[in-house]
Amino acid sequence: MPRTDLTRLLSPRTIAVVGANEKLGMSNNAVLPMLEAGRAVHLVNPTRDVLYGRPALPSLAAAGEPVDAVLSLVNAERSIEVVAEAAGLGCGGVVVAAAGFVEMGDDGAALQQRLREAAGAMPIVGPNCSGFKNVPLGVNLFTGGRLDPPAGGVAVVSQSGFLVRSALAAADQRRLGVSIAVSSGNEAVCDLSDYVEVLTEDHQTTVICLVVETIRRPASFFAAVARAHGAGKPVLALKLGRSDRARRIMASHTGAIADESWVYDLAFEEHGVVGAGDVDELLDAAQFLAQIPAGRRRPMERIGIITTSGGVAALATDLAEAEGVDLPALEELGPWVRERVPGDTVNPLDLTGFVMSRPDVMGELFARYAAAVDALVLAWWLGEGDEGWSRTLLEPFATAAQQAEVPFVVSPIEATSIGAWADAWRDRGLVFTRGIRSACRAARAAHSFVVASPRRPPPPDPPRASVPPFLVPSPAGPMVAFADAMRLLEEVGIPVAPHVVLDGDRDDGPEIDALGEQLVVKLADVPHRTELGAVAIGVERPDVAAAVRRMRSIARDHGVSTAVAVQPVVRGTGEAFAGLHGRTALGPVVLLGMGGVLVEVAGRVRGRLLPIDDDAATALVDEVAGPDVWASMRGQQAWDTGPLRAVVLGVAELWERHGAWLGSIDVNPLIITSTGTVAVDALVLGDMPVKGTAR
């Protein structure tokens, strides 16, 4: 949708509710708040003359003007008629609350297609949604319950209608102002990309929160995120469906098919989207970022915490460590602090009651800490009844905040509600969070946003091509024969182990003599051959023929190809694996990980979305096998990362050359030797139908 059209819908001047009815809870949730606030609303219901004490209209046309925003509360079939009427009248858009569309299977999908066709170029929110709120404008086309958050800068877009309400409730607990909240539902017309676009242009919005089930247009979405980032507006996202069971529930409930959560994590990190694990973490980060002006945001690697209790200081230390937040020792402040505050530690610092009676000392102390850290957190009370005695610390803290370059954060140790009285102190430069854990993870999220450098959006998949001649059927799907797979690796500069493939009835040959005395004999054109017991390692040269015949016997027993590969035993200092998934929901991904025994030791598998350049390949290799990794694994010999980088770039080049038919690549094992890397095996699968039967 053009952004101007969606802006008209989300920031309407005129509003209509079709299917309004005082006996319908959804109608009351939407209509009553607007009527109570004095908003003019056209109430449309052909079966009623009066609604909510006001004249009812028989149709949208009876409103006498093209309405900017229409809320449809009628059933799925009737909603299509409402959308068609609104489009014909030139209305700004329709919120379709009804369920019964694509989430209900083929029949529902057909209804949703009819809805899309009826809309034409007109924006649609939903269907199967709770609508939206524009809080600054007093627009409440939201059916999910009576919620009245204050106006502010945080926008929420959720593909789950219920979680819009949860996010708004969490915002209320944090005294967090909201600009626009949208339940996007099935996204028949407008999707997350469109909402991020329009919120980037919205002058009220400063932070964008998303609750994501699936991203339907990755390239458009990440392009919109890049524009938001460039405008200084953080995009925060809670990804749903992180487990197999959760994905099944989502598919049955909303019709959205969630993909691998790690791909989303990877994509979010690469494109500067700050991820969250739950609604509280999402709103913690939003609360923090919304309170810090864009010009004062900075990396937050060093956090200082000041308390008035030794127990609170100890607990704050535990919580910071659990959230992965660094509390530097601040030894440079030690001598000065110890002269004025008794105790053993400087960060966190227990002020003690003695110091609290010395506002002059507190002011200087706050200033010195602010010069040594990236954010200063004061653990203090913020409940509704705490205003009077909280002033003792807040007054010098706020005074020091006016002169500081870093955020001054006030937070109770526990996750309690923040009193309304705190708003006045926020105007004096203080930042409030809901608990020390909240403060820590919010600072971490703010750091992620500030240091992020969003990469360019992924390209669309290449067009499909004709089936290559070397793609043959297999139990795992269309695969590239072993010899052809090794040739493909060689063509992009990935060294491969010498090999001989014996076809037909041959069980030996003179070319095998050049491979050495210790050999590997395995079925060649079979995926996952180890599961069949079809790999023999350390075969002596005189025993090759017998080993080949044994492999062929296994092949015949399982009805697979009888081609056999013979290779030398390749020894090295370690094993790795590289691969590619070409058809994830967010585009092709190149993978790299440690193999062999180091899988258990390091547990490192990392990836990057394609395309990938040399710098990104270097960063990927460093995450898997860089100096920091080896420093944590005593007794292990570090690898030369240059050859691994070449493998990553080679795998990426295979996608560039063959993405039209390529599905996945698994180069495993990749032996690390003193001179580089050697690919011993590769499973290359296609992503297109191949005639014939699996052998």
C-alpha positions in Angstrom: 0.0 0.0 0.0 1.2 3.6 -0.6 2.1 5.0 2.8 -0.2 8.0 2.3 -3.2 5.7 2.0 -2.4 3.7 5.1 -1.8 7.0 7.0 -5.3 8.1 6.1 -6.7 4.9 7.6 -4.6 4.9 10.8 -4.9 8.7 11.4 -8.5 9.3 10.3 -10.6 12.4 10.5 -13.9 10.5 10.0 -14.9 7.1 11.3 -17.7 4.6 10.7 -18.5 1.3 12.5 -20.5 -1.1 10.4 -22.4 -3.7 12.5 -22.5 -1.5 15.6 -24.8 -3.0 18.3 -25.1 -2.2 22.0 -25.5 -5.9 22.7 -22.1 -6.8 21.1 -19.1 -6.6 23.3 -16.7 -5.8 20.5 -18.9 -2.9 19.4 -19.0 -1.5 23.0 -15.3 -1.8 23.3 -14.7 0.2 20.2 -17.6 2.7 20.2 -18.1 3.7 23.8 -14.6 5.2 24.4 -14.9 7.3 21.3 -18.4 8.6 22.2 -17.3 9.3 25.7 -14.4 11.3 24.4 -16.6 13.3 22.1 -15.4 11.7 18.8 -18.0 11.8 16.0 -18.7 8.3 14.7 -21.0 7.1 12.0 -22.9 4.1 13.3 -24.1 1.8 10.5 -26.6 -1.0 11.0 -29.5 -1.4 8.5 -31.7 -3.2 11.1 -31.6 -0.4 13.7 -32.8 3.2 13.7 -31.0 4.3 16.9 -27.7 3.1 18.4 -26.1 4.3 21.6 -28.7 7.0 21.7 -27.8 8.3 18.2 -29.3 7.9 14.8 -28.1 4.8 13.0 -27.3 4.7 9.3 -28.5 2.0 6.9 -25.2 2.0 4.9 -21.8 3.6 4.5 -23.1 5.6 1.6 -25.6 7.2 3.9 -22.7 8.9 5.7 -22.6 11.4 2.9 -18.8 11.4 2.6 -16.0 8.9 1.9 -15.1 7.8 5.5 -11.4 7.7 6.4 -11.6 4.6 8.6 -14.3 1.9 8.7 -14.5 -0.8 11.3 -16.5 -3.9 10.1 -18.0 -6.0 12.9 -20.1 -8.3 10.6 -19.2 -11.9 9.7 -16.7 -13.0 7.1 -19.0 -13.2 4.1 -20.7 -9.9 4.9 -17.3 -8.2 5.5 -16.5 -8.7 1.8 -19.5 -6.7 0.9 -18.6 -3.9 3.3 -15.1 -3.8 1.9 -16.4 -3.6 -1.7 -18.8 -0.8 -0.7 -16.1 1.1 1.1 -13.7 0.8 -1.9 -16.4 2.0 -4.3 -17.1 5.1 -2.1 -13.4 6.0 -1.9 -13.0 5.3 1.8 -9.6 5.3 3.4 -9.6 1.7 4.5 -11.4 -1.0 6.5 -10.6 -2.9 9.7 -12.1 -6.4 9.3 -12.5 -8.0 12.7 -14.2 -11.2 11.5 -12.5 -14.5 11.6 -13.1 -17.4 9.2 -10.6 -16.6 6.5 -7.2 -18.2 5.6 -6.8 -19.6 9.2 -9.8 -21.9 8.4 -8.2 -23.8 5.5 -9.0 -23.8 1.8 -12.5 -22.4 2.0 -11.3 -19.5 4.2 -8.4 -18.9 1.9 -10.8 -18.5 -1.0 -12.8 -15.9 1.1 -9.6 -14.0 1.9 -8.8 -13.8 -1.8 -12.2 -12.4 -2.5 -11.7 -9.9 0.3 -8.3 -8.8 -1.3 -9.9 -8.5 -4.7 -12.8 -6.4 -3.2 -10.3 -4.0 -1.6 -8.4 -3.3 -4.7 -5.9 -0.5 -3.8 -7.7 0.3 -0.5 -5.8 -0.6 2.7 -7.2 -3.4 5.0 -6.3 -4.1 8.6 -6.9 -7.8 9.2 -9.0 -9.8 8.8 -9.2 -11.9 12.0 -7.9 -9.0 14.1 -8.8 -6.7 17.0 -8.4 -3.4 15.1 -6.3 -0.5 16.1 -6.0 2.6 18.3 -4.5 6.0 17.5 -4.1 7.3 21.1 -3.1 10.9 20.4 -6.1 11.3 18.1 -8.5 9.5 20.4 -9.3 6.9 17.6 -10.4 3.6 19.1 -11.3 1.0 16.4 -10.1 -1.6 18.8 -12.4 -4.5 19.9 -10.0 -6.2 22.3 -11.2 -4.5 25.6 -11.3 -1.2 27.3 -7.7 0.1 27.6 -6.8 3.8 27.9 -3.0 4.2 27.7 -1.6 7.7 27.8 -0.4 9.2 24.5 3.2 8.8 23.8 5.8 7.6 21.3 5.6 3.8 21.4 3.8 2.1 18.6 2.8 -1.6 18.7 1.9 -3.8 15.8 1.0 -7.4 16.6 0.0 -10.3 14.3 -1.7 -11.7 17.5 -4.7 -9.7 18.5 -4.6 -10.8 22.1 -1.0 -9.8 22.5 -1.8 -6.2 21.5 -3.9 -6.0 24.6 -1.1 -7.6 26.6 1.4 -5.1 25.3 -0.9 -2.2 26.1 -1.4 -3.5 29.6 2.3 -3.8 30.0 2.8 -0.2 28.8 0.3 1.0 31.4 2.3 -0.7 34.2 5.3 1.2 33.0 3.7 4.6 32.6 4.6 4.3 28.9 2.8 6.4 26.4 1.5 4.9 23.1 1.1 6.4 19.7 -0.6 3.7 17.5 -1.4 0.1 18.4 -2.5 -2.3 15.6 -3.7 -5.9 15.5 -2.7 -6.8 12.0 -4.3 -10.3 11.9 -4.1 -12.3 8.7 -2.6 -9.3 6.8 -4.7 -10.0 3.7 -3.6 -6.6 2.2 -1.3 -4.6 4.6 1.5 -6.5 6.3 4.3 -5.7 8.8 6.3 -3.9 6.0 3.5 -1.4 5.4 3.1 -0.7 9.1 6.8 -0.1 9.8 6.8 2.2 6.7 3.9 4.3 8.0 5.2 4.4 11.6 8.6 5.6 10.4 6.8 8.6 8.9 4.5 9.2 11.9 5.8 12.2 13.8 4.3 10.9 17.1 6.1 7.5 17.0 9.6 7.2 18.4 9.9 3.4 19.0 8.2 0.6 17.0 7.4 -2.7 18.7 6.4 -5.8 16.7 4.9 -9.1 17.7 5.8 -11.4 14.8 4.4 -14.7 13.7 5.8 -14.6 10.2 7.3 -12.0 7.9 5.5 -12.2 4.5 7.8 -10.0 2.4 11.3 -10.1 3.9 13.0 -7.8 1.4 10.3 -5.1 1.9 10.2 -5.6 5.6 14.0 -5.2 6.2 14.1 -2.2 3.8 11.4 -0.6 6.0 13.4 -1.4 9.1 16.5 0.2 7.6 14.5 3.4 6.9 13.2 3.4 10.5 16.7 2.9 11.8 18.0 5.8 9.6 15.2 8.0 11.1 16.4 7.1 14.6 13.4 4.9 15.4 14.3 1.6 17.0 12.4 -1.5 15.8 11.9 -4.1 18.5 10.4 -7.5 17.8 9.0 -10.4 19.8 9.1 -13.5 17.6 6.4 -16.1 18.4 6.5 -19.8 17.6 10.0 -20.6 18.8 9.2 -24.3 19.5 7.7 -26.9 17.2 4.5 -27.1 19.3 4.1 -23.3 19.3 4.4 -23.3 15.5 1.7 -25.9 15.2 -0.6 -23.9 17.4 0.0 -20.7 15.4 -0.7 -22.5 12.1 -4.0 -23.7 13.3 -5.0 -20.4 14.9 -3.9 -17.7 12.5 -2.9 -19.5 9.2 0.6 -18.1 9.5 3.4 -20.7 9.1 6.3 -19.8 11.4 9.8 -20.7 10.2 13.0 -21.6 12.1 13.3 -19.2 15.0 17.1 -19.1 14.7 16.7 -17.7 11.1 14.6 -14.9 12.5 17.2 -14.2 15.3 19.9 -14.1 12.7 18.0 -11.8 10.4 17.0 -9.5 13.3 20.6 -9.2 14.4 21.9 -8.5 10.9 19.2 -5.9 10.1 19.3 -4.0 13.4 16.0 -5.3 14.8 16.2 -5.7 18.6 14.8 -9.0 19.6 12.8 -9.8 22.8 11.9 -13.1 24.4 8.5 -12.1 25.9 6.1 -9.1 26.2 7.8 -7.8 29.3 11.2 -7.8 27.7 9.7 -6.1 24.6 8.1 -3.3 26.7 11.2 -3.0 29.0 13.3 -2.1 26.0 10.6 0.2 24.5 10.2 2.0 27.8 14.0 2.6 28.1 14.5 3.8 24.5 11.3 6.0 24.5 12.7 8.0 27.4 16.1 8.7 25.9 16.2 11.3 23.2 17.7 10.1 19.9 20.6 12.5 20.2 21.6 11.1 23.6 21.5 7.4 22.8 24.9 5.8 23.1 26.6 2.3 23.5 25.9 0.9 26.9 28.7 -1.5 27.8 29.4 -0.2 31.3 26.6 0.0 33.8 26.8 1.5 37.3 24.3 0.7 40.0 23.8 2.6 43.3 21.6 1.3 46.1 20.8 2.0 49.7 21.0 -1.6 50.9 23.7 -4.3 50.9 21.1 -6.9 50.1 19.8 -4.9 47.2 23.4 -4.4 45.9 24.0 -8.2 46.1 20.7 -9.0 44.3 21.4 -6.3 41.7 24.8 -8.0 41.0 23.1 -11.4 40.5 20.4 -9.9 38.2 23.0 -8.0 36.1 25.1 -11.2 35.7 22.0 -13.2 34.7 21.2 -10.7 32.0 24.7 -10.6 30.7 25.3 -6.9 31.7 28.8 -5.8 32.7 29.2 -4.1 36.1 32.8 -2.8 36.0 34.6 -2.7 39.3 35.3 1.1 38.8 38.6 0.8 40.7 39.5 4.3 39.7 36.7 5.6 41.9 37.6 3.3 44.8 39.8 5.7 46.9 37.5 8.6 46.6 34.4 6.5 47.4 36.0 4.7 50.3 36.8 8.0 52.0 33.1 8.9 52.0 31.1 5.6 52.0 31.9 2.6 54.2 31.9 -0.8 52.5 33.9 -3.1 50.3 32.5 -2.7 46.7 32.2 0.3 44.5 29.8 -1.1 41.9 27.1 -1.8 42.9 27.5 0.8 45.7 25.5 0.8 49.0 25.1 4.5 49.9 24.2 3.7 53.5 22.0 6.0 55.6 25.0 8.2 56.5 25.6 9.4 53.0 21.9 10.0 52.4 22.0 12.8 54.9 24.6 14.6 52.8 23.1 15.8 49.5 26.3 17.6 48.6 28.3 14.3 48.8 25.5 12.5 46.8 25.6 15.1 44.1 29.4 14.8 43.6 29.2 11.0 43.9 26.5 10.8 41.1 28.6 13.1 38.9 31.8 11.0 39.3 29.9 7.7 38.6 28.3 9.3 35.5 31.7 10.1 34.1 32.9 6.5 34.5 29.9 4.5 33.1 27.5 4.5 30.1 24.4 4.5 32.3 23.8 5.0 36.0 21.0 3.1 37.7 19.6 4.1 41.1 17.7 1.3 42.8 14.9 3.1 44.6 11.2 3.1 45.3 8.7 4.2 42.6 5.3 3.0 43.9 2.2 5.1 43.9 2.7 6.0 47.6 6.4 6.5 47.6 6.6 10.1 46.2 7.3 11.9 49.5 10.2 10.0 50.9 11.7 9.2 47.5 12.4 12.9 47.0 15.4 12.5 49.3 17.4 10.7 46.6 15.6 11.8 43.5 16.3 15.5 44.0 20.1 15.2 44.0 19.9 12.5 41.3 17.8 14.6 39.0 20.1 17.6 39.6 23.1 15.6 38.6 21.3 14.1 35.6 20.9 17.6 34.1 24.7 17.9 33.8 25.4 14.4 32.7 25.8 12.9 29.2 24.6 9.4 30.2 21.1 8.2 31.2 20.2 8.4 34.8 17.9 5.5 35.5 15.7 5.0 38.5 14.2 1.5 39.2 12.9 -0.5 42.1 14.6 -3.8 42.6 11.4 -5.6 41.9 9.1 -5.4 38.9 6.3 -3.3 40.4 4.1 -0.6 38.8 5.5 2.9 38.5 3.5 5.6 40.2 1.9 8.4 38.2 4.0 11.0 40.2 7.1 9.8 38.5 6.0 11.6 35.3 7.1 14.9 36.8 10.6 13.6 37.5 10.9 12.2 34.0 10.4 15.7 32.8 13.6 16.6 34.8 15.7 14.1 32.8 15.3 10.9 34.8 14.6 7.5 33.1 12.4 5.0 34.8 12.3 1.2 34.5 10.2 -1.5 36.2 12.8 -3.5 38.1 16.6 -4.0 38.0 16.3 -6.9 35.6 14.2 -4.7 33.4 16.9 -2.0 33.6 19.6 -4.4 32.7 18.0 -6.0 29.6 16.6 -2.6 28.5 20.2 -1.2 28.5 21.4 -4.2 26.6 18.6 -3.7 24.0 19.5 0.0 23.7 23.1 -0.9 23.2 22.1 -3.4 20.4 20.2 -0.6 18.6 23.0 2.0 18.9 25.8 -0.3 17.6 23.7 -2.0 14.9 24.6 -1.3 11.2 21.6 -2.6 9.2 22.7 -4.4 6.1 21.0 -4.1 2.8 17.8 -6.1 2.4 18.1 -9.7 1.0 17.4 -10.0 -2.8 14.4 -12.0 -4.0 15.0 -15.6 -4.9 16.3 -16.2 -8.4 13.8 -17.4 -11.0 13.5 -21.2 -11.3 15.4 -22.8 -14.0 15.3 -26.1 -15.9 16.3 -29.3 -14.0 20.1 -29.7 -14.3 21.1 -33.1 -15.7 23.1 -34.1 -12.6 20.1 -33.8 -10.3 18.7 -37.3 -9.5 16.0 -38.7 -7.3 17.0 -39.9 -3.7 15.2 -40.7 -0.5 16.0 -37.2 0.8 14.7 -35.6 -2.4 16.4 -34.5 -5.6 20.2 -34.7 -5.0 23.4 -34.1 -6.9 25.5 -37.2 -7.4 28.6 -37.4 -5.3 31.1 -36.8 -8.1 29.1 -33.8 -9.4 28.7 -32.4 -5.9 32.5 -32.5 -5.4 33.0 -30.9 -8.8 30.7 -28.1 -7.9 32.8 -27.4 -4.7 36.0 -27.4 -6.8 34.5 -24.9 -9.2 34.1 -22.3 -6.5 37.6 -22.9 -5.0 36.8 -25.3 -2.1 39.5 -28.0 -2.0 38.1 -31.6 -2.0 39.6 -34.9 -1.1 40.7 -37.1 -4.1 38.0 -39.7 -5.0 37.1 -42.5 -7.4 33.5 -43.5 -8.1 32.9 -47.1 -9.1 29.8 -47.6 -11.2 28.2 -50.7 -12.6 29.8 -53.9 -11.6 33.4 -52.6 -11.0 34.7 -53.2 -7.6 38.3 -52.1 -8.1 40.5 -50.2 -10.5 44.1 -49.0 -11.0 43.2 -45.4 -10.4 42.6 -46.3 -6.7 46.3 -47.0 -6.3 47.0 -43.3 -6.3 44.7 -42.7 -3.3 47.1 -44.4 -0.8 47.0 -47.4 1.6 44.4 -46.2 4.1 41.0 -45.6 2.4 37.4 -44.8 2.9 34.8 -46.8 1.0 31.2 -45.6 1.0 28.0 -45.6 -1.0 28.4 -42.5 -3.3 24.9 -41.3 -4.3 23.0 -41.9 -1.0 22.1 -39.2 1.5 22.8 -39.9 5.2 24.7 -43.1 4.3 26.0 -43.5 7.9 22.5 -44.4 9.0 22.7 -47.4 6.6 26.1 -48.4 7.9 27.4 -47.7 4.4 30.7 -46.1 5.3 33.9 -48.1 6.0 36.9 -46.1 7.3 40.5 -47.3 7.3 40.1 -49.9 4.6 43.5 -51.4 3.6 44.2 -51.2 -0.2 44.0 -55.1 -0.7 40.6 -55.1 1.0 38.9 -52.5 -1.2 37.1 -54.9 -3.6 35.5 -56.8 -0.7 34.5 -53.5 1.0 32.9 -52.3 -2.3 30.9 -55.5 -2.6 29.7 -55.1 1.0 28.5 -51.6 0.2 26.6 -52.8 -2.8 24.9 -55.5 -0.8 23.7 -52.8 1.6 22.5 -50.7 -1.3 20.5 -53.5 -2.7 19.0 -54.3 0.7 17.7 -50.7 0.9 16.9 -50.1 -2.7 19.4 -47.3 -3.3 22.1 -46.5 -5.8 24.9 -49.0 -5.9 27.6 -46.5 -7.0 30.6 -46.6 -4.5 33.1 -43.8 -3.7 36.6 -44.5 -2.6 38.8 -41.8 -1.0 41.9 -41.6 1.1 41.6 -41.2 4.8 42.2 -37.4 5.4 43.6 -36.5 8.7 43.8 -33.1 10.3 43.7 -31.1 13.5 39.9 -30.8 13.6 36.6 -31.0 11.7 34.1 -28.3 10.7 31.0 -28.2 8.5 29.6 -25.6 6.2 26.3 -25.5 4.5 23.4 -23.5 3.0 19.7 -23.5 3.5 18.3 -21.9 0.3 14.6 -21.7 1.1 14.0 -20.4 4.6 11.2 -18.0 5.2 13.6 -15.0 5.2 15.9 -16.1 2.3 19.1 -18.2 1.8 21.4 -18.7 4.8 25.0 -19.8 4.8 26.0 -21.8 7.9 29.4 -22.7 9.6 30.1 -24.8 12.6 32.6 -27.0 14.4 32.3 -30.7 13.8 33.6 -33.9 15.3 34.3 -33.9 19.0 34.3 -30.1 19.1 30.6 -29.9 18.5 30.1 -31.0 22.1 32.9 -28.8 23.4 32.1 -25.5 21.6 28.5 -26.0 20.5 29.1 -23.4 17.9 26.9 -23.1 14.8 26.5 -19.6 13.3 25.1 -18.3 10.0 24.5 -15.2 7.8 21.8 -14.4 5.4 23.0 -14.1 1.8 24.4 -12.1 0.1 27.6 -12.1 2.1 30.7 -10.1 1.6 34.3 -10.7 2.8 33.8 -8.7 6.0 30.6 -10.6 6.9 32.4 -13.9 6.1 35.3 -13.0 8.3 32.9 -12.1 11.2 31.1 -15.4 10.8 34.3 -17.4 10.9 35.5 -15.5 14.0 32.3 -16.3 15.8 32.8 -20.0 15.1 36.6 -20.4 15.3 38.1 -17.0 16.1 40.6 -16.1 18.9 37.9 -15.6 21.5 36.6 -19.1 20.9 40.0 -20.8 21.3 40.7 -18.8 24.5 37.7 -20.5 26.1 38.9 -24.0 25.1 42.2 -24.8 26.7 44.3 -27.5 25.1 42.8 -27.1 21.7 44.9 -26.0 18.7 43.6 -22.8 17.0 42.7 -23.0 13.3 43.8 -20.8 10.5 40.6 -18.9 9.7 41.5 -17.8 6.2 40.7 -21.2 4.5 37.4 -21.3 6.4 36.5 -17.9 5.1 37.2 -19.1 1.6 34.8 -22.0 2.1 32.0 -19.7 3.4 32.4 -17.4 0.3 32.6 -20.5 -1.9 29.3 -21.8 -0.6 27.7 -18.4 -1.1 29.0 -18.4 -4.7 27.3 -21.7 -5.3 24.0 -20.0 -4.4 24.8 -17.2 -6.8 25.5 -19.6 -9.6 22.8 -22.2 -8.9 20.1 -20.6 -6.7 17.5 -21.2 -9.4 17.4 -24.9 -8.6 19.5 -25.3 -5.4 17.8 -26.2 -2.1 20.5 -27.0 0.4 24.2 -27.8 0.7 25.9 -29.8 3.5 29.7 -29.9 3.3 30.5 -32.3 6.1 33.1 -33.2 7.2 35.4 -30.4 6.3 38.8 -31.4 7.6 41.1 -28.8 9.0 44.7 -29.5 8.0 48.0 -27.8 8.4 47.7 -26.4 4.9 44.0 -25.5 4.8 40.7 -27.3 4.5 39.6 -30.4 2.7 36.0 -31.2 1.9 35.5 -35.0 2.3 31.8 -35.1 1.5 29.0 -32.9 0.3 25.3 -33.5 0.2 23.7 -31.1 -2.3 19.9 -31.2 -2.7 17.8 -29.5 -5.3 14.5 -27.7 -4.7 12.5 -28.8 -7.7 10.7 -31.9 -8.8 12.8 -34.6 -10.6 11.3 -37.3 -12.7 12.0 -40.9 -11.6 12.0 -42.8 -8.3 14.4 -42.6 -5.4 17.1 -45.2 -5.7 
